[in-house]
């Protein structure tokens, strides 16, 4: 009985940290706009053949849809705690592969022409396997590609060059 009481108190404490994104605060947030601009710049830096409008569209859609997914999944921070809620059947979705699959499906509907999106994985088959997606072109080496990780910061899109990501060792899925 004592363990159940501790579990309930712990869950109540962490559920108070839940994240809610409404359509009105997703785009108007200054941080979100800055992240869209930074990601656009990174995508444009992949090579000289990137269409600037496509780069902005991808950045905008990736950043805002990641926030939308967090709202849809009723995400609780931190991400590992949310995973616990899923494993306890308190939440249905919000694992890294949910984000990766849903974001990739959404972005692929846009039919971008000057770059491609691929699924990537770190530590495949291990307990802490992590799935995400990457933006690349046929002219770029894999480690120069850009990771789009919506799970890591609970819906706030993490992005960087794969070679600069010190937390995970990525490979193509």
PAMI-62178 format. One record per residue: z, x, y of N, C-alpha, C, O in turn. Coordinates in steps of 0.02 Angstrom, whole numbers, plus 50000, padded with zeros to 5 digits. Last residue first. Layout:
BEGIN
ZATOR     nzz     nxx     nyy    cazz    caxx    cayy     czz     cxx     cyy     ozz     oxx     oyy
ZATOR       Z       X       Y       Z       X       Y       Z       X       Y       Z       X       Y
...
// end
This chain:
BEGIN
ZATOR     nzz     nxx     nyy    cazz    caxx    cayy     czz     cxx     cyy     ozz     oxx     oyy
ZATOR   47973   50914   50201   47993   50871   50145   47937   50864   50096   47943   50830   50046
ZATOR   47988   51078   50261   47947   51017   50257   47966   50979   50194   47974   51009   50140
ZATOR   48151   51131   50315   48089   51141   50278   48052   51075   50275   48082   51021   50286
ZATOR   48282   51210   50411   48235   51156   50397   48177   51179   50354   48155   51236   50356
ZATOR   48444   51235   50421   48385   51272   50400   48335   51220   50373   48345   51191   50320
ZATOR   48550   51192   50561   48516   51176   50498   48458   51224   50486   48427   51249   50532
ZATOR   48607   51247   50677   48649   51207   50632   48617   51197   50563   48652   51192   50513
ZATOR   48521   51307   50763   48567   51350   50727   48609   51313   50675   48642   51344   50634
ZATOR   48364   51291   50811   48417   51249   50784   48462   51291   50739   48442   51309   50684
ZATOR   48258   51368   50846   48317   51372   50889   48375   51329   50864   48429   51331   50893
ZATOR   48155   51338   50759   48184   51406   50756   48247   51413   50798   48287   51458   50786
ZATOR   48122   51210   50802   48155   51219   50738   48188   51287   50734   48244   51293   50708
ZATOR   48160   51171   50968   48115   51205   50922   48155   51216   50857   48215   51229   50859
ZATOR   48242   51011   50984   48235   51082   50999   48180   51110   50955   48157   51077   50909
ZATOR   48340   50866   51010   48275   50898   50999   48278   50971   51020   48313   50989   51068
ZATOR   48427   50719   50975   48431   50792   50979   48361   50819   50968   48326   50797   50922
ZATOR   48450   50565   51049   48403   50608   51014   48416   50682   51028   48416   50704   51086
ZATOR   48583   50474   51012   48558   50514   51068   48515   50568   51037   48540   50612   51002
ZATOR   48623   50429   50888   48573   50390   50925   48548   50424   50988   48496   50404   51015
ZATOR   48723   50526   50851   48734   50454   50846   48688   50413   50891   48710   50368   50927
ZATOR   48679   50656   50847   48720   50635   50903   48725   50559   50908   48730   50532   50963
ZATOR   48607   50656   50722   48657   50707   50738   48705   50686   50794   48765   50697   50789
ZATOR   48502   50560   50712   48567   50549   50680   48622   50594   50709   48679   50571   50718
ZATOR   48384   50601   50770   48419   50544   50801   48489   50534   50772   48531   50503   50804
ZATOR   48297   50735   50797   48353   50716   50755   48394   50663   50790   48434   50678   50835
ZATOR   48156   50817   50794   48180   50755   50825   48234   50728   50778   48218   50700   50726
ZATOR   48101   50983   50820   48140   50936   50780   48160   50876   50823   48179   50884   50882
ZATOR   47945   51052   50841   48003   51023   50876   48037   50973   50831   48006   50926   50806
ZATOR   47880   51210   50781   47880   51138   50788   47944   51114   50820   47992   51152   50826
ZATOR   47894   51341   50752   47879   51325   50822   47877   51250   50835   47872   51228   50892
ZATOR   47905   51345   50615   47966   51359   50655   47956   51349   50729   48005   51350   50767
ZATOR   47770   51320   50576   47822   51270   50565   47883   51283   50609   47910   51236   50638
ZATOR   47647   51362   50699   47688   51380   50641   47744   51330   50636   47765   51301   50686
ZATOR   47511   51261   50758   47578   51289   50764   47607   51309   50697   47593   51279   50646
ZATOR   47393   51194   50741   47389   51261   50771   47457   51296   50775   47461   51355   50792
ZATOR   47415   51067   50702   47387   51112   50651   47382   51184   50676   47368   51229   50637
ZATOR   47579   51031   50769   47506   51027   50771   47479   51073   50716   47517   51112   50687
ZATOR   47729   50929   50769   47692   50991   50761   47618   50979   50772   47596   50922   50784
ZATOR   47889   50868   50762   47825   50862   50797   47791   50929   50792   47820   50981   50808
ZATOR   47989   50808   50628   47967   50861   50672   47900   50843   50702   47859   50808   50672
ZATOR   48139   50722   50574   48066   50728   50581   48051   50784   50631   48093   50804   50671
ZATOR   48263   50734   50441   48243   50719   50510   48166   50721   50513   48133   50720   50462
ZATOR   48404   50744   50336   48334   50728   50345   48320   50712   50418   48361   50681   50452
ZATOR   48511   50845   50240   48499   50812   50305   48424   50804   50315   48386   50851   50303
ZATOR   48638   50862   50119   48567   50859   50134   48557   50821   50200   48592   50771   50213
ZATOR   48768   50892   50074   48756   50883   50145   48681   50888   50163   48663   50915   50215
ZATOR   48747   50905   49934   48790   50852   49960   48777   50839   50034   48774   50781   50055
ZATOR   48571   50939   49899   48642   50957   49903   48681   50900   49936   48652   50853   49963
ZATOR   48438   50909   49905   48472   50900   49842   48546   50917   49842   48580   50911   49791
ZATOR   48402   51022   50038   48381   50969   49993   48419   50969   49927   48430   51021   49896
ZATOR   48443   51081   50166   48486   51080   50106   48466   51025   50057   48508   50984   50037
ZATOR   48346   50980   50270   48388   51039   50265   48434   51029   50205   48461   50975   50194
ZATOR   48179   50921   50299   48244   50916   50265   48280   50983   50268   48248   51036   50268
ZATOR   48058   50816   50382   48087   50881   50365   48156   50870   50335   48187   50818   50345
ZATOR   47904   50734   50403   47974   50729   50383   47997   50798   50362   47961   50835   50328
ZATOR   47801   50749   50549   47814   50762   50479   47889   50753   50465   47931   50764   50508
ZATOR   47672   50706   50657   47743   50698   50643   47753   50707   50568   47717   50678   50528
ZATOR   47554   50795   50760   47572   50755   50701   47648   50757   50692   47682   50802   50715
ZATOR   47446   50781   50904   47499   50813   50865   47514   50769   50805   47489   50713   50801
ZATOR   47347   50706   50961   47348   50777   50976   47406   50815   50943   47414   50875   50954
ZATOR   47358   50568   50928   47301   50607   50904   47308   50682   50913   47276   50720   50876
ZATOR   47464   50437   50871   47453   50495   50915   47399   50539   50885   47395   50547   50824
ZATOR   47496   50300   50831   47434   50335   50813   47417   50392   50862   47362   50394   50891
ZATOR   47604   50218   50835   47573   50235   50899   47508   50273   50890   47468   50278   50937
ZATOR   47657   50212   50710   47619   50154   50732   47581   50168   50797   47533   50134   50813
ZATOR   47736   50325   50705   47670   50328   50673   47626   50268   50692   47565   50273   50691
ZATOR   47855   50280   50764   47812   50326   50801   47742   50331   50770   47693   50339   50807
ZATOR   47906   50196   50660   47892   50170   50727   47843   50215   50765   47795   50190   50795
ZATOR   47919   50288   50554   47877   50228   50546   47857   50200   50615   47799   50183   50626
ZATOR   48011   50378   50612   47944   50401   50592   47896   50342   50585   47839   50345   50608
ZATOR   48123   50295   50628   48092   50325   50686   48021   50347   50670   47976   50337   50710
ZATOR   48149   50263   50493   48135   50210   50541   48100   50237   50603   48054   50206   50629
ZATOR   48169   50391   50434   48118   50345   50409   48099   50293   50461   48040   50280   50472
ZATOR   48276   50443   50513   48212   50479   50506   48156   50431   50484   48102   50432   50513
ZATOR   48379   50345   50499   48351   50362   50565   48282   50393   50557   48235   50373   50591
ZATOR   48394   50355   50359   48377   50291   50390   48345   50303   50458   48291   50276   50474
ZATOR   48433   50487   50343   48366   50468   50319   48346   50399   50344   48286   50385   50349
ZATOR   48562   50484   50400   48509   50524   50431   48440   50502   50407   48393   50499   50447
ZATOR   48625   50314   50405   48623   50381   50377   48563   50418   50407   48518   50388   50435
ZATOR   48618   50186   50447   48635   50235   50497   48643   50305   50469   48665   50350   50504
ZATOR   48675   50028   50375   48625   50080   50390   48651   50128   50443   48698   50113   50479
ZATOR   48789   49949   50349   48732   49950   50302   48686   50010   50312   48661   50039   50263
ZATOR   48968   49967   50347   48904   49967   50383   48849   49973   50331   48859   50000   50276
ZATOR   49056   49957   50244   49074   49924   50306   49013   49919   50352   49007   49871   50390
ZATOR   49046   50027   50124   49012   49962   50131   49035   49922   50191   49033   49860   50190
ZATOR   49088   50156   50125   49140   50106   50112   49112   50034   50115   49150   49986   50110
ZATOR   48973   50219   50166   48995   50230   50097   49051   50182   50076   49059   50168   50017
ZATOR   48974   50179   50299   48920   50157   50255   48942   50163   50182   48931   50118   50142
ZATOR   49086   50247   50344   49085   50174   50347   49031   50144   50303   49040   50092   50272
ZATOR   49041   50378   50326   49097   50354   50287   49098   50278   50287   49110   50247   50234
ZATOR   48942   50382   50426   48922   50389   50355   48978   50363   50310   48964   50330   50260
ZATOR   49026   50378   50536   48983   50320   50523   48958   50322   50450   48954   50270   50417
ZATOR   49079   50504   50525   49123   50447   50516   49083   50384   50502   49102   50343   50461
ZATOR   48965   50579   50555   48995   50585   50488   49044   50528   50475   49049   50506   50417
ZATOR   48944   50544   50691   48896   50524   50639   48926   50528   50569   48913   50485   50527
ZATOR   49100   50490   50768   49043   50535   50758   49001   50513   50698   49021   50469   50660
ZATOR   49037   50332   50824   49038   50405   50827   49102   50430   50794   49152   50395   50792
ZATOR   48948   50202   50749   49014   50225   50770   49012   50301   50770   48989   50331   50721
ZATOR   48813   50089   50768   48839   50156   50755   48907   50167   50786   48921   50145   50842
ZATOR   48733   49977   50732   48803   49970   50755   48842   50035   50743   48895   50036   50712
ZATOR   48600   49987   50709   48644   50006   50654   48718   49997   50670   48761   50007   50627
ZATOR   48555   49949   50836   48538   49908   50778   48584   49922   50719   48605   49877   50684
ZATOR   48599   50058   50911   48624   49991   50925   48613   49946   50865   48658   49908   50845
ZATOR   48524   50159   50852   48597   50164   50852   48628   50095   50866   48679   50077   50835
ZATOR   48395   50114   50882   48418   50116   50812   48494   50120   50808   48524   50087   50766
ZATOR   48394   50132   51022   48388   50065   50994   48414   50063   50922   48449   50017   50902
ZATOR   48398   50271   51026   48454   50232   51053   48454   50161   51026   48506   50132   51010
ZATOR   48273   50295   50969   48333   50322   50938   48395   50284   50961   48439   50268   50922
ZATOR   48191   50238   51064   48196   50205   50999   48256   50231   50960   48287   50194   50922
ZATOR   48203   50328   51172   48228   50259   51179   48235   50224   51111   48281   50184   51102
ZATOR   48152   50449   51117   48218   50446   51148   48244   50374   51150   48301   50361   51130
ZATOR   48024   50410   51068   48073   50442   51024   48144   50436   51053   48191   50420   51016
ZATOR   47959   50357   51182   47971   50315   51124   48024   50345   51077   48065   50308   51050
ZATOR   47957   50470   51269   47987   50407   51290   48007   50365   51228   48063   50340   51223
ZATOR   47886   50563   51189   47953   50577   51213   47990   50513   51231   48047   50502   51210
ZATOR   47763   50495   51171   47805   50513   51113   47877   50525   51135   47923   50501   51103
ZATOR   47722   50484   51305   47732   50424   51264   47776   50440   51205   47822   50401   51189
ZATOR   47710   50619   51341   47759   50577   51375   47774   50515   51333   47832   50495   51326
ZATOR   47606   50654   51253   47670   50690   51251   47724   50648   51284   47779   50641   51257
ZATOR   47503   50571   51296   47531   50562   51229   47599   50595   51223   47645   50568   51192
ZATOR   47483   50626   51421   47505   50557   51417   47534   50542   51348   47583   50505   51342
ZATOR   47440   50756   51386   47502   50747   51423   47528   50675   51421   47588   50664   51418
ZATOR   47384   50811   51233   47371   50762   51285   47437   50746   51320   47485   50725   51288
ZATOR   47373   50979   51189   47414   50919   51188   47395   50874   51247   47391   50897   51304
ZATOR   47313   51101   51193   47271   51043   51175   47310   50977   51171   47283   50926   51152
ZATOR   47392   51211   51208   47354   51188   51267   47314   51125   51254   47284   51098   51300
ZATOR   47549   51178   51121   47486   51213   51132   47448   51181   51190   47470   51130   51217
ZATOR   47685   51147   51149   47663   51164   51081   47596   51202   51082   47588   51252   51047
ZATOR   47719   51104   51274   47718   51176   51263   47695   51196   51193   47686   51255   51179
ZATOR   47725   50967   51265   47667   50996   51299   47662   51071   51287   47607   51100   51289
ZATOR   47853   50959   51207   47794   50939   51169   47731   50969   51200   47687   50994   51164
ZATOR   47933   51004   51315   47931   51041   51251   47869   51023   51210   47837   51067   51181
ZATOR   47906   50904   51410   47890   50974   51424   47885   51014   51360   47839   51054   51351
ZATOR   47960   50793   51342   47889   50794   51361   47867   50865   51373   47814   50886   51350
ZATOR   48094   50830   51339   48057   50826   51277   47982   50827   51290   47944   50859   51254
ZATOR   48124   50823   51477   48131   50886   51441   48091   50886   51376   48059   50935   51359
ZATOR   48099   50685   51503   48061   50737   51538   48065   50804   51501   48014   50838   51494
ZATOR   48194   50627   51419   48123   50611   51409   48081   50665   51443   48031   50688   51414
ZATOR   48311   50677   51477   48293   50696   51408   48220   50682   51393   48187   50721   51359
ZATOR   48306   50611   51601   48303   50684   51599   48283   50708   51529   48243   50755   51522
ZATOR   48321   50479   51558   48260   50499   51592   48251   50574   51591   48196   50599   51581
ZATOR   48451   50490   51504   48395   50471   51462   48329   50492   51494   48286   50520   51460
ZATOR   48524   50519   51619   48522   50567   51564   48464   50553   51518   48430   50599   51496
ZATOR   48510   50399   51692   48480   50461   51717   48475   50515   51663   48426   50552   51660
ZATOR   48465   50245   51625   48514   50299   51622   48480   50365   51643   48428   50383   51616
ZATOR   48361   50157   51610   48385   50170   51678   48437   50226   51681   48450   50252   51735
ZATOR   48337   50143   51473   48289   50179   51514   48318   50198   51582   48300   50250   51610
ZATOR   48458   50082   51423   48422   50134   51386   48377   50174   51431   48378   50236   51428
ZATOR   48514   49977   51489   48540   50043   51503   48504   50099   51466   48518   50157   51477
ZATOR   48444   49861   51449   48447   49878   51520   48472   49949   51533   48454   49978   51583
ZATOR   48460   49848   51311   48395   49865   51338   48398   49887   51411   48357   49928   51433
ZATOR   48613   49933   51270   48577   49872   51286   48509   49892   51314   48502   49948   51339
ZATOR   48709   50007   51150   48655   50018   51198   48619   49952   51209   48599   49919   51161
ZATOR   48866   50055   51104   48823   49997   51114   48771   50014   51167   48789   50034   51223
ZATOR   48971   50132   50989   48919   50142   51039   48878   50079   51044   48857   50051   50993
ZATOR   49150   50137   50965   49083   50117   50947   49035   50122   51005   49055   50118   51063
ZATOR   49282   50171   50964   49235   50219   50993   49163   50199   50979   49118   50242   50981
ZATOR   49356   50084   50891   49359   50078   50964   49311   50125   50999   49301   50118   51059
ZATOR   49347   50131   50764   49301   50077   50783   49303   50064   50858   49257   50034   50885
ZATOR   49450   50223   50757   49382   50247   50765   49333   50192   50784   49284   50206   50818
ZATOR   49563   50135   50746   49559   50186   50798   49487   50208   50810   49465   50212   50868
ZATOR   49531   50063   50631   49539   50028   50695   49533   50077   50753   49501   50062   50803
ZATOR   49534   50165   50534   49472   50130   50548   49475   50094   50616   49427   50096   50654
ZATOR   49672   50199   50541   49620   50249   50556   49554   50215   50574   49522   50233   50623
ZATOR   49731   50078   50500   49746   50106   50566   49693   50156   50587   49670   50156   50644
ZATOR   49676   50069   50370   49663   50017   50420   49676   50042   50490   49637   50028   50536
ZATOR   49730   50186   50310   49658   50176   50314   49641   50125   50368   49595   50136   50408
ZATOR   49867   50156   50316   49841   50215   50352   49766   50209   50361   49740   50225   50415
ZATOR   49868   50044   50232   49890   50037   50302   49863   50096   50343   49839   50086   50399
ZATOR   49827   50101   50112   49787   50050   50143   49804   50041   50217   49760   50032   50259
ZATOR   49934   50187   50084   49868   50215   50096   49822   50164   50130   49781   50183   50173
ZATOR   50039   50097   50061   50043   50143   50118   49975   50171   50136   49958   50180   50194
ZATOR   50000   50042   49940   50000   50000   50000   50000   50043   50063   49966   50028   50112
// end
